[in-house]
Amino acid sequence: MKNFEFFEPTTLAEASRLFAQEHTLLLAGGTDIVIGMKALTETPQSVISLQKIPGLAGITTESDGSISVGAMAKVREVELSADIQQHHTALAEGAAEIGSIQIRNLATIGGNIAHASPAADTVAGLLVADAQVDIASADGERSVPIDELFTGPGQTVLAPGEIITRFRLPAPASGSHYIKHKIREVMDLAFIGVAASVSLDNGVITNARIGLAAVAPTPIRATEAENLLNGNELTPELLAQAGEAAAAGASPISDLRCSAEHRSEMVDVLTRRTVQTAVDRA
């Protein structure tokens, strides 16, 4: 690990000004950047800790049923939150898939998302929750939908100095589910991650959302599959069509973990499973 300057700002404005400089990294939980710095794939001149900035942690349920998740909330907190488990089950299930319990007690949801891995385990759950991402800098604040945050592997719309502060989850759908396709039982990156959420009205799907991870340069929504489901009762035929549409909308690659063909096939299979379970839970 190369030498670096270490800063512990106490305000977002101060952190933003430091982060706007070149060759800087933010330290939230540290489970990604510390590994990179030890391996010398990350060689920052300065590291800026967010630990002493108030208001970035915690999970709060608002009076309108929406949930506010601080960017510094630990992944383990997201996993165990009773309100997230009940109302945004796919997100809790995704959080539970990250590393080991020790890792989840250190890692933050903000760091998991800001790292911008297409295979991040919390991202599919945030996509189907229709989360809004609050962003702050020394110049002010703004909010973007989660499905507009990513621009490529490891890349986001964040400008220099901008910091993710919070995720806002609107009043939830009726049921949701997340499945991670992997080899080992624990501590593997996702070959594919699929989440689905649905709202029902007398058995008719009124709001279907399907989020896909690790099958495109960025996490994506399977909008064609969603459109097929919305306004209809779930049948085996409709479920098969939705799975095929989700697979058609993906653009997976082959790598050391999995072939593109297998990823495409499993998008179809896992979309059917997640949608069916989300409807059953609803």
C-alpha positions as CSV (number, residue, x, y, z in Angstrom):
1,M,0.0,0.0,0.0
2,K,1.4,3.4,-1.0
3,N,1.5,6.4,1.3
4,F,-1.5,8.8,1.3
5,E,-3.0,11.7,3.2
6,F,-6.0,10.9,5.4
7,F,-8.8,13.4,6.1
8,E,-11.7,13.2,8.5
9,P,-14.1,16.1,7.6
10,T,-17.1,16.8,9.8
11,T,-19.3,18.4,7.1
12,L,-20.4,17.4,3.6
13,A,-19.2,20.7,2.2
14,E,-15.7,20.0,3.5
15,A,-15.7,16.4,2.3
16,S,-16.9,17.6,-1.2
17,R,-14.2,20.2,-1.6
18,L,-11.6,17.5,-0.7
19,F,-13.2,14.9,-2.9
20,A,-13.2,17.3,-5.9
21,Q,-9.4,17.1,-6.0
22,E,-7.7,14.6,-8.3
23,H,-6.5,11.2,-7.0
24,T,-8.8,11.0,-4.0
25,L,-11.0,8.2,-2.7
26,L,-13.9,8.2,-0.2
27,L,-13.8,5.8,2.7
28,A,-17.2,4.6,3.9
29,G,-16.9,1.0,5.0
30,G,-13.6,0.3,3.3
31,T,-14.4,-3.2,2.1
32,D,-13.7,-2.3,-1.5
33,I,-11.0,0.4,-1.5
34,V,-8.8,-1.2,1.2
35,I,-8.5,-4.3,-0.9
36,G,-7.7,-2.2,-4.0
37,M,-5.1,-0.2,-2.1
38,K,-3.4,-3.3,-0.8
39,A,-3.3,-4.8,-4.3
40,L,-2.1,-1.4,-5.7
41,T,-5.0,-1.3,-8.1
42,E,-6.0,1.9,-6.2
43,T,-3.2,4.4,-5.5
44,P,-4.9,7.5,-4.2
45,Q,-3.0,10.5,-3.0
46,S,-5.6,11.2,-0.3
47,V,-8.4,9.2,1.4
48,I,-11.4,11.0,2.8
49,S,-13.3,9.3,5.6
50,L,-17.1,9.9,5.9
51,Q,-17.3,8.5,9.4
52,K,-17.5,11.8,11.3
53,I,-20.1,13.5,9.1
54,P,-23.5,13.5,10.8
55,G,-26.8,12.5,9.1
56,L,-25.4,10.0,6.7
57,A,-26.3,6.8,8.6
58,G,-29.6,5.3,9.8
59,I,-32.8,3.9,8.3
60,T,-36.0,5.8,8.9
61,T,-39.6,5.0,8.0
62,E,-41.6,8.1,7.1
63,S,-45.2,8.9,7.9
64,D,-46.2,8.3,4.2
65,G,-44.7,4.7,4.3
66,S,-41.6,5.6,2.4
67,I,-38.2,4.6,3.8
68,S,-35.0,6.7,4.0
69,V,-31.8,4.7,4.0
70,G,-28.6,6.7,4.8
71,A,-25.7,6.0,2.5
72,M,-23.5,5.1,5.5
73,A,-26.1,2.6,6.8
74,K,-24.3,-0.8,7.1
75,V,-25.3,-3.5,4.7
76,R,-26.1,-5.7,7.8
77,E,-28.6,-3.0,9.0
78,V,-30.3,-3.1,5.6
79,E,-30.5,-6.8,5.8
80,L,-32.0,-6.9,9.3
81,S,-34.3,-3.9,9.1
82,A,-37.8,-5.1,9.9
83,D,-39.4,-2.4,7.7
84,I,-37.1,-3.2,4.7
85,Q,-37.7,-7.0,5.2
86,Q,-41.4,-6.4,5.2
87,H,-41.9,-3.7,2.5
88,H,-38.8,-4.1,0.3
89,T,-38.0,-7.8,0.7
90,A,-35.8,-8.0,-2.5
91,L,-33.5,-5.3,-1.1
92,A,-33.1,-7.1,2.3
93,E,-32.4,-10.4,0.4
94,G,-29.8,-8.7,-1.8
95,A,-28.1,-7.2,1.2
96,A,-27.9,-10.6,2.8
97,E,-26.0,-11.9,-0.2
98,I,-23.0,-9.6,0.2
99,G,-19.9,-11.4,1.5
100,S,-19.8,-12.6,5.1
101,I,-21.5,-11.2,8.2
102,Q,-18.2,-9.6,9.1
103,I,-18.1,-7.8,5.7
104,R,-21.8,-6.8,6.0
105,N,-21.1,-5.2,9.4
106,L,-18.4,-3.0,7.8
107,A,-19.8,-2.4,4.3
108,T,-22.2,0.4,3.6
109,I,-25.0,0.5,1.1
110,G,-23.7,3.8,-0.3
111,G,-20.3,2.2,-1.0
112,N,-21.9,-0.8,-2.6
113,I,-23.8,1.4,-5.0
114,A,-21.1,4.1,-5.6
115,H,-18.6,1.4,-6.5
116,A,-20.9,0.9,-9.6
117,S,-20.4,-2.8,-10.1
118,P,-23.0,-4.2,-12.5
119,A,-23.1,-7.2,-10.2
120,A,-23.8,-5.3,-7.0
121,D,-26.2,-7.3,-4.8
122,T,-28.2,-4.4,-3.5
123,V,-28.8,-2.7,-6.9
124,A,-31.5,-5.0,-8.3
125,G,-33.6,-4.5,-5.1
126,L,-33.1,-0.7,-5.3
127,L,-34.2,-0.8,-9.0
128,V,-37.4,-2.6,-8.2
129,A,-38.0,-0.3,-5.2
130,D,-37.8,2.7,-7.6
131,A,-35.3,4.3,-5.3
132,Q,-34.3,7.9,-5.5
133,V,-30.6,8.7,-4.8
134,D,-29.8,11.9,-3.0
135,I,-26.5,13.5,-3.9
136,A,-24.7,16.4,-2.2
137,S,-21.7,18.6,-3.0
138,A,-20.3,21.9,-1.9
139,D,-22.5,23.5,-4.5
140,G,-25.8,22.0,-3.4
141,E,-28.0,18.9,-3.5
142,R,-29.8,16.9,-6.2
143,S,-31.6,13.6,-6.6
144,V,-31.6,11.1,-9.4
145,P,-33.5,7.9,-10.0
146,I,-31.4,4.8,-9.3
147,D,-31.8,3.6,-12.9
148,E,-30.2,6.8,-14.1
149,L,-27.2,6.7,-11.7
150,F,-25.0,4.3,-13.7
151,T,-23.2,5.1,-17.0
152,G,-20.9,2.0,-17.3
153,P,-18.9,-0.5,-15.2
154,G,-17.5,1.5,-12.3
155,Q,-18.9,4.7,-13.6
156,T,-21.8,6.9,-12.5
157,V,-23.3,10.4,-13.2
158,L,-21.6,11.7,-10.1
159,A,-19.6,14.8,-10.8
160,P,-16.3,15.6,-9.1
161,G,-17.0,16.3,-5.4
162,E,-20.5,14.8,-5.4
163,I,-21.3,12.3,-2.7
164,I,-24.2,9.9,-2.3
165,T,-26.0,10.8,0.9
166,R,-29.2,8.8,1.0
167,F,-31.6,6.4,-0.8
168,R,-35.3,7.1,-0.6
169,L,-37.6,4.2,-1.2
170,P,-41.2,5.2,-2.0
171,A,-44.3,3.5,-0.5
172,P,-43.7,-0.2,-1.4
173,A,-45.2,-2.6,-3.8
174,S,-47.1,-5.6,-2.4
175,G,-44.4,-8.3,-2.8
176,S,-40.8,-8.6,-4.0
177,H,-38.0,-11.2,-4.3
178,Y,-34.3,-11.3,-5.2
179,I,-32.3,-14.3,-6.5
180,K,-28.5,-14.4,-6.9
181,H,-27.1,-17.0,-9.2
182,K,-23.7,-18.1,-8.0
183,I,-21.5,-21.2,-7.5
184,R,-20.7,-21.3,-3.8
185,E,-23.3,-20.8,-1.1
186,V,-21.6,-17.6,0.3
187,M,-19.1,-14.9,-0.6
188,D,-19.3,-15.2,-4.4
189,L,-20.0,-12.4,-6.9
190,A,-23.3,-12.8,-8.7
191,F,-23.2,-14.5,-12.1
192,I,-26.7,-13.0,-12.4
193,G,-28.9,-11.1,-10.0
194,V,-32.6,-10.8,-10.6
195,A,-35.2,-8.9,-8.5
196,A,-38.9,-8.5,-9.1
197,S,-41.6,-6.5,-7.3
198,V,-45.4,-6.4,-8.0
199,S,-48.5,-4.7,-6.8
200,L,-51.8,-6.6,-7.3
201,D,-55.4,-5.4,-7.6
202,N,-57.9,-8.3,-7.4
203,G,-55.3,-10.6,-8.9
204,V,-54.3,-8.2,-11.7
205,I,-50.7,-7.0,-11.7
206,T,-50.8,-3.2,-11.6
207,N,-47.1,-2.3,-11.2
208,A,-44.4,-4.8,-12.1
209,R,-40.7,-4.0,-11.8
210,I,-37.8,-6.3,-12.8
211,G,-34.2,-5.4,-12.0
212,L,-31.2,-7.2,-13.6
213,A,-27.6,-7.2,-12.4
214,A,-24.5,-8.6,-14.0
215,V,-26.1,-9.0,-17.5
216,A,-25.2,-5.6,-19.0
217,P,-22.6,-2.9,-18.6
218,T,-24.9,-1.3,-16.0
219,P,-27.7,-2.7,-13.8
220,I,-30.9,-2.4,-15.9
221,R,-34.7,-2.7,-15.7
222,A,-36.4,-5.3,-17.9
223,T,-39.0,-2.9,-19.1
224,E,-40.4,-5.0,-21.9
225,A,-41.1,-7.8,-19.5
226,E,-42.7,-5.4,-17.1
227,N,-45.0,-4.1,-19.8
228,L,-46.1,-7.6,-20.6
229,L,-47.1,-8.2,-17.0
230,N,-48.8,-5.0,-16.2
231,G,-52.6,-5.1,-16.5
232,N,-52.8,-8.9,-16.5
233,E,-53.3,-11.8,-14.2
234,L,-50.2,-14.1,-14.0
235,T,-50.5,-17.2,-16.0
236,P,-47.8,-19.8,-17.0
237,E,-47.9,-18.5,-20.5
238,L,-47.5,-14.9,-19.5
239,L,-44.7,-15.8,-17.1
240,A,-42.8,-17.6,-19.9
241,Q,-43.2,-14.5,-22.2
242,A,-41.9,-12.2,-19.4
243,G,-38.9,-14.4,-18.9
244,E,-38.1,-14.5,-22.6
245,A,-38.5,-10.7,-22.8
246,A,-36.2,-10.1,-19.9
247,A,-33.5,-12.3,-21.5
248,A,-33.9,-10.5,-24.8
249,G,-33.4,-7.2,-23.1
250,A,-30.1,-8.2,-21.5
251,S,-26.7,-7.9,-23.1
252,P,-24.4,-10.3,-21.1
253,I,-20.8,-11.0,-21.7
254,S,-18.7,-14.1,-21.2
255,D,-16.0,-14.0,-18.5
256,L,-14.2,-16.3,-16.1
257,R,-17.3,-16.8,-14.1
258,C,-19.9,-17.5,-16.7
259,S,-20.7,-17.6,-20.4
260,A,-23.0,-15.0,-22.0
261,E,-25.2,-17.9,-23.2
262,H,-25.7,-19.2,-19.7
263,R,-26.4,-15.8,-18.3
264,S,-29.0,-15.1,-21.0
265,E,-30.7,-18.5,-20.3
266,M,-30.7,-17.9,-16.5
267,V,-32.2,-14.4,-16.9
268,D,-35.2,-16.1,-18.4
269,V,-35.3,-18.8,-15.6
270,L,-34.7,-16.4,-12.7
271,T,-37.2,-13.8,-14.0
272,R,-39.9,-16.4,-13.9
273,R,-39.0,-17.5,-10.4
274,T,-38.7,-14.0,-8.9
275,V,-41.9,-12.8,-10.5
276,Q,-43.8,-15.9,-9.3
277,T,-42.5,-15.5,-5.8
278,A,-43.3,-11.8,-5.8
279,V,-46.9,-12.5,-6.8
280,D,-47.2,-15.2,-4.2
281,R,-45.9,-12.8,-1.5
282,A,-48.3,-10.1,-2.7
